[in-house]
Amino acid sequence: MTSKMIVLRLLDGTFVGVSTLLVMGVAGFPIDWMLDLLDMSSLEFKGFGLFVLFASILLIHAIATSDSAP
């Protein structure tokens, strides 16, 4: 396995974990501990979560469509 594949797997695992937390927040699960940690209101967190998820999808699309992607 090349170092590029290892890095992509680590990034994928990080993306899945963070995206899961953000989707749970947008869906309405109680995540008051995260709101306190980030010092955000619920509406701000939902907007931030949607922004990060949309940006992540665009990043995945850019990586998947690039010529150097494995």
PDB file of N, CA, C and O in Angstrom:
ATOM      1  N   MET A   1       0.839  -1.176   0.000  1.00  0.00           N
ATOM      2  CA  MET A   1       0.000   0.000   0.000  1.00  0.00           C
ATOM      3  C   MET A   1       0.890   1.247   0.000  1.00  0.00           C
ATOM      4  O   MET A   1       1.849   1.339   0.766  1.00  0.00           O
ATOM      5  N   THR A   2       0.564   2.174  -0.845  1.00  0.00           N
ATOM      6  CA  THR A   2       1.363   3.393  -0.931  1.00  0.00           C
ATOM      7  C   THR A   2       0.969   4.362   0.178  1.00  0.00           C
ATOM      8  O   THR A   2      -0.070   4.214   0.821  1.00  0.00           O
ATOM      9  N   SER A   3       1.823   5.348   0.382  1.00  0.00           N
ATOM     10  CA  SER A   3       1.533   6.340   1.423  1.00  0.00           C
ATOM     11  C   SER A   3       0.300   7.159   1.055  1.00  0.00           C
ATOM     12  O   SER A   3      -0.420   7.626   1.937  1.00  0.00           O
ATOM     13  N   LYS A   4       0.056   7.336  -0.237  1.00  0.00           N
ATOM     14  CA  LYS A   4      -1.133   8.080  -0.669  1.00  0.00           C
ATOM     15  C   LYS A   4      -2.407   7.338  -0.269  1.00  0.00           C
ATOM     16  O   LYS A   4      -3.377   7.958   0.167  1.00  0.00           O
ATOM     17  N   MET A   5      -2.407   6.030  -0.415  1.00  0.00           N
ATOM     18  CA  MET A   5      -3.577   5.239  -0.032  1.00  0.00           C
ATOM     19  C   MET A   5      -3.805   5.286   1.479  1.00  0.00           C
ATOM     20  O   MET A   5      -4.947   5.339   1.937  1.00  0.00           O
ATOM     21  N   ILE A   6      -2.713   5.266   2.254  1.00  0.00           N
ATOM     22  CA  ILE A   6      -2.841   5.325   3.709  1.00  0.00           C
ATOM     23  C   ILE A   6      -3.438   6.659   4.129  1.00  0.00           C
ATOM     24  O   ILE A   6      -4.333   6.705   4.973  1.00  0.00           O
ATOM     25  N   VAL A   7      -2.945   7.741   3.543  1.00  0.00           N
ATOM     26  CA  VAL A   7      -3.463   9.069   3.872  1.00  0.00           C
ATOM     27  C   VAL A   7      -4.923   9.191   3.466  1.00  0.00           C
ATOM     28  O   VAL A   7      -5.719   9.754   4.216  1.00  0.00           O
ATOM     29  N   LEU A   8      -5.291   8.684   2.309  1.00  0.00           N
ATOM     30  CA  LEU A   8      -6.684   8.759   1.879  1.00  0.00           C
ATOM     31  C   LEU A   8      -7.597   7.955   2.799  1.00  0.00           C
ATOM     32  O   LEU A   8      -8.729   8.368   3.051  1.00  0.00           O
ATOM     33  N   ARG A   9      -7.130   6.823   3.301  1.00  0.00           N
ATOM     34  CA  ARG A   9      -7.939   6.044   4.246  1.00  0.00           C
ATOM     35  C   ARG A   9      -8.107   6.770   5.570  1.00  0.00           C
ATOM     36  O   ARG A   9      -9.185   6.735   6.162  1.00  0.00           O
ATOM     37  N   LEU A  10      -7.051   7.427   6.043  1.00  0.00           N
ATOM     38  CA  LEU A  10      -7.153   8.210   7.273  1.00  0.00           C
ATOM     39  C   LEU A  10      -8.114   9.392   7.094  1.00  0.00           C
ATOM     40  O   LEU A  10      -8.931   9.672   7.972  1.00  0.00           O
ATOM     41  N   LEU A  11      -8.012  10.072   5.968  1.00  0.00           N
ATOM     42  CA  LEU A  11      -8.923  11.182   5.693  1.00  0.00           C
ATOM     43  C   LEU A  11     -10.362  10.695   5.582  1.00  0.00           C
ATOM     44  O   LEU A  11     -11.284  11.367   6.044  1.00  0.00           O
ATOM     45  N   ASP A  12     -10.554   9.550   4.981  1.00  0.00           N
ATOM     46  CA  ASP A  12     -11.893   8.985   4.851  1.00  0.00           C
ATOM     47  C   ASP A  12     -12.481   8.660   6.220  1.00  0.00           C
ATOM     48  O   ASP A  12     -13.645   8.962   6.482  1.00  0.00           O
ATOM     49  N   GLY A  13     -11.691   8.050   7.090  1.00  0.00           N
ATOM     50  CA  GLY A  13     -12.166   7.743   8.437  1.00  0.00           C
ATOM     51  C   GLY A  13     -12.502   8.992   9.230  1.00  0.00           C
ATOM     52  O   GLY A  13     -13.505   9.033   9.941  1.00  0.00           O
ATOM     53  N   THR A  14     -11.660  10.012   9.106  1.00  0.00           N
ATOM     54  CA  THR A  14     -11.928  11.286   9.782  1.00  0.00           C
ATOM     55  C   THR A  14     -13.198  11.919   9.241  1.00  0.00           C
ATOM     56  O   THR A  14     -14.014  12.423  10.014  1.00  0.00           O
ATOM     57  N   PHE A  15     -13.377  11.902   7.924  1.00  0.00           N
ATOM     58  CA  PHE A  15     -14.567  12.483   7.313  1.00  0.00           C
ATOM     59  C   PHE A  15     -15.830  11.774   7.785  1.00  0.00           C
ATOM     60  O   PHE A  15     -16.830  12.424   8.092  1.00  0.00           O
ATOM     61  N   VAL A  16     -15.791  10.457   7.844  1.00  0.00           N
ATOM     62  CA  VAL A  16     -16.978   9.699   8.271  1.00  0.00           C
ATOM     63  C   VAL A  16     -17.327  10.023   9.720  1.00  0.00           C
ATOM     64  O   VAL A  16     -18.499  10.213  10.046  1.00  0.00           O
ATOM     65  N   GLY A  17     -16.331  10.088  10.582  1.00  0.00           N
ATOM     66  CA  GLY A  17     -16.593  10.390  11.985  1.00  0.00           C
ATOM     67  C   GLY A  17     -17.157  11.781  12.202  1.00  0.00           C
ATOM     68  O   GLY A  17     -18.149  11.945  12.912  1.00  0.00           O
ATOM     69  N   VAL A  18     -16.541  12.774  11.604  1.00  0.00           N
ATOM     70  CA  VAL A  18     -17.012  14.156  11.761  1.00  0.00           C
ATOM     71  C   VAL A  18     -18.368  14.341  11.098  1.00  0.00           C
ATOM     72  O   VAL A  18     -19.245  15.006  11.649  1.00  0.00           O
ATOM     73  N   SER A  19     -18.544  13.762   9.928  1.00  0.00           N
ATOM     74  CA  SER A  19     -19.827  13.896   9.235  1.00  0.00           C
ATOM     75  C   SER A  19     -20.964  13.265  10.033  1.00  0.00           C
ATOM     76  O   SER A  19     -22.077  13.792  10.059  1.00  0.00           O
ATOM     77  N   THR A  20     -20.685  12.145  10.679  1.00  0.00           N
ATOM     78  CA  THR A  20     -21.703  11.493  11.504  1.00  0.00           C
ATOM     79  C   THR A  20     -22.148  12.409  12.641  1.00  0.00           C
ATOM     80  O   THR A  20     -23.344  12.545  12.902  1.00  0.00           O
ATOM     81  N   LEU A  21     -21.180  13.037  13.319  1.00  0.00           N
ATOM     82  CA  LEU A  21     -21.532  13.968  14.393  1.00  0.00           C
ATOM     83  C   LEU A  21     -22.326  15.156  13.872  1.00  0.00           C
ATOM     84  O   LEU A  21     -23.299  15.572  14.499  1.00  0.00           O
ATOM     85  N   LEU A  22     -21.923  15.705  12.735  1.00  0.00           N
ATOM     86  CA  LEU A  22     -22.624  16.857  12.181  1.00  0.00           C
ATOM     87  C   LEU A  22     -24.041  16.501  11.728  1.00  0.00           C
ATOM     88  O   LEU A  22     -24.977  17.269  11.950  1.00  0.00           O
ATOM     89  N   VAL A  23     -24.194  15.349  11.101  1.00  0.00           N
ATOM     90  CA  VAL A  23     -25.526  14.930  10.655  1.00  0.00           C
ATOM     91  C   VAL A  23     -26.435  14.693  11.856  1.00  0.00           C
ATOM     92  O   VAL A  23     -27.620  15.024  11.816  1.00  0.00           O
ATOM     93  N   MET A  24     -25.885  14.126  12.917  1.00  0.00           N
ATOM     94  CA  MET A  24     -26.691  13.935  14.123  1.00  0.00           C
ATOM     95  C   MET A  24     -27.165  15.281  14.669  1.00  0.00           C
ATOM     96  O   MET A  24     -28.303  15.403  15.122  1.00  0.00           O
ATOM     97  N   GLY A  25     -26.296  16.288  14.628  1.00  0.00           N
ATOM     98  CA  GLY A  25     -26.685  17.614  15.095  1.00  0.00           C
ATOM     99  C   GLY A  25     -27.733  18.255  14.219  1.00  0.00           C
ATOM    100  O   GLY A  25     -28.670  18.878  14.720  1.00  0.00           O
ATOM    101  N   VAL A  26     -27.588  18.109  12.919  1.00  0.00           N
ATOM    102  CA  VAL A  26     -28.568  18.682  11.990  1.00  0.00           C
ATOM    103  C   VAL A  26     -29.903  17.963  12.105  1.00  0.00           C
ATOM    104  O   VAL A  26     -30.958  18.582  11.965  1.00  0.00           O
ATOM    105  N   ALA A  27     -29.862  16.653  12.362  1.00  0.00           N
ATOM    106  CA  ALA A  27     -31.088  15.864  12.473  1.00  0.00           C
ATOM    107  C   ALA A  27     -31.836  16.122  13.773  1.00  0.00           C
ATOM    108  O   ALA A  27     -33.006  15.760  13.891  1.00  0.00           O
ATOM    109  N   GLY A  28     -31.179  16.745  14.753  1.00  0.00           N
ATOM    110  CA  GLY A  28     -31.870  17.100  15.975  1.00  0.00           C
ATOM    111  C   GLY A  28     -31.543  16.257  17.179  1.00  0.00           C
ATOM    112  O   GLY A  28     -32.206  16.386  18.208  1.00  0.00           O
ATOM    113  N   PHE A  29     -30.533  15.385  17.093  1.00  0.00           N
ATOM    114  CA  PHE A  29     -30.127  14.610  18.260  1.00  0.00           C
ATOM    115  C   PHE A  29     -29.548  15.545  19.318  1.00  0.00           C
ATOM    116  O   PHE A  29     -28.944  16.561  18.974  1.00  0.00           O
ATOM    117  N   PRO A  30     -29.718  15.225  20.578  1.00  0.00           N
ATOM    118  CA  PRO A  30     -29.196  16.102  21.632  1.00  0.00           C
ATOM    119  C   PRO A  30     -27.669  16.058  21.708  1.00  0.00           C
ATOM    120  O   PRO A  30     -27.086  15.054  22.119  1.00  0.00           O
ATOM    121  N   ILE A  31     -27.052  17.124  21.319  1.00  0.00           N
ATOM    122  CA  ILE A  31     -25.590  17.227  21.375  1.00  0.00           C
ATOM    123  C   ILE A  31     -25.212  18.533  22.076  1.00  0.00           C
ATOM    124  O   ILE A  31     -24.408  19.314  21.567  1.00  0.00           O
ATOM    125  N   ASP A  32     -25.795  18.751  23.226  1.00  0.00           N
ATOM    126  CA  ASP A  32     -25.536  19.984  23.967  1.00  0.00           C
ATOM    127  C   ASP A  32     -24.072  20.119  24.356  1.00  0.00           C
ATOM    128  O   ASP A  32     -23.555  21.233  24.434  1.00  0.00           O
ATOM    129  N   TRP A  33     -23.398  19.004  24.600  1.00  0.00           N
ATOM    130  CA  TRP A  33     -21.983  19.063  24.970  1.00  0.00           C
ATOM    131  C   TRP A  33     -21.151  19.670  23.849  1.00  0.00           C
ATOM    132  O   TRP A  33     -20.184  20.386  24.109  1.00  0.00           O
ATOM    133  N   MET A  34     -21.527  19.385  22.588  1.00  0.00           N
ATOM    134  CA  MET A  34     -20.772  19.933  21.467  1.00  0.00           C
ATOM    135  C   MET A  34     -21.071  21.419  21.286  1.00  0.00           C
ATOM    136  O   MET A  34     -20.183  22.202  20.949  1.00  0.00           O
ATOM    137  N   LEU A  35     -22.330  21.799  21.512  1.00  0.00           N
ATOM    138  CA  LEU A  35     -22.680  23.206  21.408  1.00  0.00           C
ATOM    139  C   LEU A  35     -21.949  24.014  22.462  1.00  0.00           C
ATOM    140  O   LEU A  35     -21.502  25.129  22.191  1.00  0.00           O
ATOM    141  N   ASP A  36     -21.821  23.462  23.664  1.00  0.00           N
ATOM    142  CA  ASP A  36     -21.077  24.148  24.715  1.00  0.00           C
ATOM    143  C   ASP A  36     -19.589  24.228  24.376  1.00  0.00           C
ATOM    144  O   ASP A  36     -18.940  25.242  24.631  1.00  0.00           O
ATOM    145  N   LEU A  37     -19.059  23.156  23.804  1.00  0.00           N
ATOM    146  CA  LEU A  37     -17.648  23.113  23.440  1.00  0.00           C
ATOM    147  C   LEU A  37     -17.325  24.140  22.361  1.00  0.00           C
ATOM    148  O   LEU A  37     -16.296  24.811  22.429  1.00  0.00           O
ATOM    149  N   LEU A  38     -18.199  24.263  21.368  1.00  0.00           N
ATOM    150  CA  LEU A  38     -17.964  25.184  20.259  1.00  0.00           C
ATOM    151  C   LEU A  38     -18.524  26.577  20.522  1.00  0.00           C
ATOM    152  O   LEU A  38     -18.283  27.494  19.736  1.00  0.00           O
ATOM    153  N   ASP A  39     -19.266  26.751  21.610  1.00  0.00           N
ATOM    154  CA  ASP A  39     -19.877  28.023  21.979  1.00  0.00           C
ATOM    155  C   ASP A  39     -20.755  28.556  20.834  1.00  0.00           C
ATOM    156  O   ASP A  39     -20.600  29.694  20.390  1.00  0.00           O
ATOM    157  N   MET A  40     -21.676  27.706  20.371  1.00  0.00           N
ATOM    158  CA  MET A  40     -22.590  28.056  19.286  1.00  0.00           C
ATOM    159  C   MET A  40     -24.026  27.802  19.726  1.00  0.00           C
ATOM    160  O   MET A  40     -24.293  26.996  20.617  1.00  0.00           O
ATOM    161  N   SER A  41     -24.930  28.504  19.083  1.00  0.00           N
ATOM    162  CA  SER A  41     -26.340  28.197  19.291  1.00  0.00           C
ATOM    163  C   SER A  41     -26.715  27.028  18.380  1.00  0.00           C
ATOM    164  O   SER A  41     -25.941  26.634  17.508  1.00  0.00           O
ATOM    165  N   SER A  42     -27.889  26.491  18.591  1.00  0.00           N
ATOM    166  CA  SER A  42     -28.325  25.342  17.795  1.00  0.00           C
ATOM    167  C   SER A  42     -28.454  25.710  16.314  1.00  0.00           C
ATOM    168  O   SER A  42     -28.065  24.928  15.446  1.00  0.00           O
ATOM    169  N   LEU A  43     -28.994  26.888  16.023  1.00  0.00           N
ATOM    170  CA  LEU A  43     -29.159  27.317  14.633  1.00  0.00           C
ATOM    171  C   LEU A  43     -27.797  27.534  13.960  1.00  0.00           C
ATOM    172  O   LEU A  43     -27.610  27.165  12.800  1.00  0.00           O
ATOM    173  N   GLU A  44     -26.856  28.128  14.685  1.00  0.00           N
ATOM    174  CA  GLU A  44     -25.521  28.322  14.129  1.00  0.00           C
ATOM    175  C   GLU A  44     -24.845  26.981  13.847  1.00  0.00           C
ATOM    176  O   GLU A  44     -24.181  26.819  12.823  1.00  0.00           O
ATOM    177  N   PHE A  45     -25.013  26.036  14.745  1.00  0.00           N
ATOM    178  CA  PHE A  45     -24.397  24.724  14.559  1.00  0.00           C
ATOM    179  C   PHE A  45     -24.986  24.001  13.356  1.00  0.00           C
ATOM    180  O   PHE A  45     -24.258  23.358  12.599  1.00  0.00           O
ATOM    181  N   LYS A  46     -26.285  24.100  13.178  1.00  0.00           N
ATOM    182  CA  LYS A  46     -26.907  23.447  12.022  1.00  0.00           C
ATOM    183  C   LYS A  46     -26.408  24.057  10.717  1.00  0.00           C
ATOM    184  O   LYS A  46     -26.135  23.334   9.759  1.00  0.00           O
ATOM    185  N   GLY A  47     -26.287  25.378  10.675  1.00  0.00           N
ATOM    186  CA  GLY A  47     -25.752  26.036   9.485  1.00  0.00           C
ATOM    187  C   GLY A  47     -24.304  25.650   9.230  1.00  0.00           C
ATOM    188  O   GLY A  47     -23.913  25.390   8.092  1.00  0.00           O
ATOM    189  N   PHE A  48     -23.513  25.613  10.295  1.00  0.00           N
ATOM    190  CA  PHE A  48     -22.118  25.199  10.176  1.00  0.00           C
ATOM    191  C   PHE A  48     -22.020  23.754   9.700  1.00  0.00           C
ATOM    192  O   PHE A  48     -21.192  23.433   8.847  1.00  0.00           O
ATOM    193  N   GLY A  49     -22.861  22.888  10.246  1.00  0.00           N
ATOM    194  CA  GLY A  49     -22.849  21.485   9.844  1.00  0.00           C
ATOM    195  C   GLY A  49     -23.198  21.296   8.378  1.00  0.00           C
ATOM    196  O   GLY A  49     -22.548  20.517   7.680  1.00  0.00           O
ATOM    197  N   LEU A  50     -24.209  21.995   7.910  1.00  0.00           N
ATOM    198  CA  LEU A  50     -24.586  21.886   6.500  1.00  0.00           C
ATOM    199  C   LEU A  50     -23.492  22.420   5.585  1.00  0.00           C
ATOM    200  O   LEU A  50     -23.233  21.855   4.522  1.00  0.00           O
ATOM    201  N   PHE A  51     -22.848  23.513   6.001  1.00  0.00           N
ATOM    202  CA  PHE A  51     -21.748  24.069   5.215  1.00  0.00           C
ATOM    203  C   PHE A  51     -20.586  23.085   5.118  1.00  0.00           C
ATOM    204  O   PHE A  51     -20.050  22.864   4.032  1.00  0.00           O
ATOM    205  N   VAL A  52     -20.195  22.495   6.241  1.00  0.00           N
ATOM    206  CA  VAL A  52     -19.072  21.552   6.253  1.00  0.00           C
ATOM    207  C   VAL A  52     -19.403  20.304   5.432  1.00  0.00           C
ATOM    208  O   VAL A  52     -18.551  19.809   4.694  1.00  0.00           O
ATOM    209  N   LEU A  53     -20.615  19.799   5.551  1.00  0.00           N
ATOM    210  CA  LEU A  53     -20.995  18.611   4.771  1.00  0.00           C
ATOM    211  C   LEU A  53     -20.989  18.896   3.273  1.00  0.00           C
ATOM    212  O   LEU A  53     -20.523  18.071   2.487  1.00  0.00           O
ATOM    213  N   PHE A  54     -21.506  20.066   2.872  1.00  0.00           N
ATOM    214  CA  PHE A  54     -21.516  20.414   1.453  1.00  0.00           C
ATOM    215  C   PHE A  54     -20.084  20.587   0.936  1.00  0.00           C
ATOM    216  O   PHE A  54     -19.759  20.133  -0.161  1.00  0.00           O
ATOM    217  N   ALA A  55     -19.231  21.242   1.727  1.00  0.00           N
ATOM    218  CA  ALA A  55     -17.837  21.415   1.322  1.00  0.00           C
ATOM    219  C   ALA A  55     -17.123  20.069   1.230  1.00  0.00           C
ATOM    220  O   ALA A  55     -16.292  19.871   0.344  1.00  0.00           O
ATOM    221  N   SER A  56     -17.435  19.154   2.126  1.00  0.00           N
ATOM    222  CA  SER A  56     -16.809  17.825   2.096  1.00  0.00           C
ATOM    223  C   SER A  56     -17.226  17.051   0.857  1.00  0.00           C
ATOM    224  O   SER A  56     -16.413  16.362   0.242  1.00  0.00           O
ATOM    225  N   ILE A  57     -18.484  17.169   0.500  1.00  0.00           N
ATOM    226  CA  ILE A  57     -18.951  16.491  -0.711  1.00  0.00           C
ATOM    227  C   ILE A  57     -18.242  17.047  -1.940  1.00  0.00           C
ATOM    228  O   ILE A  57     -17.865  16.288  -2.833  1.00  0.00           O
ATOM    229  N   LEU A  58     -18.057  18.362  -1.994  1.00  0.00           N
ATOM    230  CA  LEU A  58     -17.328  18.954  -3.120  1.00  0.00           C
ATOM    231  C   LEU A  58     -15.868  18.503  -3.137  1.00  0.00           C
ATOM    232  O   LEU A  58     -15.308  18.267  -4.208  1.00  0.00           O
ATOM    233  N   LEU A  59     -15.250  18.382  -1.967  1.00  0.00           N
ATOM    234  CA  LEU A  59     -13.866  17.913  -1.893  1.00  0.00           C
ATOM    235  C   LEU A  59     -13.750  16.468  -2.355  1.00  0.00           C
ATOM    236  O   LEU A  59     -12.816  16.125  -3.080  1.00  0.00           O
ATOM    237  N   ILE A  60     -14.678  15.626  -1.949  1.00  0.00           N
ATOM    238  CA  ILE A  60     -14.668  14.231  -2.388  1.00  0.00           C
ATOM    239  C   ILE A  60     -14.838  14.160  -3.902  1.00  0.00           C
ATOM    240  O   ILE A  60     -14.173  13.363  -4.564  1.00  0.00           O
ATOM    241  N   HIS A  61     -15.717  14.983  -4.448  1.00  0.00           N
ATOM    242  CA  HIS A  61     -15.925  15.007  -5.899  1.00  0.00           C
ATOM    243  C   HIS A  61     -14.641  15.425  -6.614  1.00  0.00           C
ATOM    244  O   HIS A  61     -14.277  14.844  -7.637  1.00  0.00           O
ATOM    245  N   ALA A  62     -13.958  16.434  -6.072  1.00  0.00           N
ATOM    246  CA  ALA A  62     -12.716  16.905  -6.703  1.00  0.00           C
ATOM    247  C   ALA A  62     -11.642  15.822  -6.674  1.00  0.00           C
ATOM    248  O   ALA A  62     -10.920  15.640  -7.654  1.00  0.00           O
ATOM    249  N   ILE A  63     -11.532  15.110  -5.567  1.00  0.00           N
ATOM    250  CA  ILE A  63     -10.529  14.049  -5.463  1.00  0.00           C
ATOM    251  C   ILE A  63     -10.877  12.887  -6.385  1.00  0.00           C
ATOM    252  O   ILE A  63     -10.002  12.328  -7.047  1.00  0.00           O
ATOM    253  N   ALA A  64     -12.162  12.525  -6.427  1.00  0.00           N
ATOM    254  CA  ALA A  64     -12.581  11.375  -7.242  1.00  0.00           C
ATOM    255  C   ALA A  64     -12.428  11.647  -8.735  1.00  0.00           C
ATOM    256  O   ALA A  64     -12.170  10.723  -9.507  1.00  0.00           O
ATOM    257  N   THR A  65     -12.583  12.887  -9.144  1.00  0.00           N
ATOM    258  CA  THR A  65     -12.514  13.179 -10.571  1.00  0.00           C
ATOM    259  C   THR A  65     -11.139  13.613 -11.029  1.00  0.00           C
ATOM    260  O   THR A  65     -10.936  13.840 -12.221  1.00  0.00           O
ATOM    261  N   SER A  66     -10.177  13.736 -10.106  1.00  0.00           N
ATOM    262  CA  SER A  66      -8.832  14.130 -10.523  1.00  0.00           C
ATOM    263  C   SER A  66      -8.121  12.947 -11.164  1.00  0.00           C
ATOM    264  O   SER A  66      -8.442  11.791 -10.890  1.00  0.00           O
ATOM    265  N   ASP A  67      -7.164  13.246 -12.010  1.00  0.00           N
ATOM    266  CA  ASP A  67      -6.448  12.197 -12.732  1.00  0.00           C
ATOM    267  C   ASP A  67      -5.514  11.400 -11.834  1.00  0.00           C
ATOM    268  O   ASP A  67      -5.225  10.239 -12.123  1.00  0.00           O
ATOM    269  N   SER A  68      -5.038  12.003 -10.752  1.00  0.00           N
ATOM    270  CA  SER A  68      -4.070  11.303  -9.910  1.00  0.00           C
ATOM    271  C   SER A  68      -4.696  10.478  -8.811  1.00  0.00           C
ATOM    272  O   SER A  68      -3.981   9.836  -8.041  1.00  0.00           O
ATOM    273  N   ALA A  69      -6.019  10.479  -8.719  1.00  0.00           N
ATOM    274  CA  ALA A  69      -6.693   9.693  -7.676  1.00  0.00           C
ATOM    275  C   ALA A  69      -6.543   8.202  -7.996  1.00  0.00           C
ATOM    276  O   ALA A  69      -6.627   7.808  -9.159  1.00  0.00           O
ATOM    277  N   PRO A  70      -6.321   7.373  -6.969  1.00  0.00           N
ATOM    278  CA  PRO A  70      -6.142   5.934  -7.217  1.00  0.00           C
ATOM    279  C   PRO A  70      -7.422   5.266  -7.609  1.00  0.00           C
ATOM    280  O   PRO A  70      -7.439   4.059  -7.851  1.00  0.00           O
TER     281      PRO A  70
END
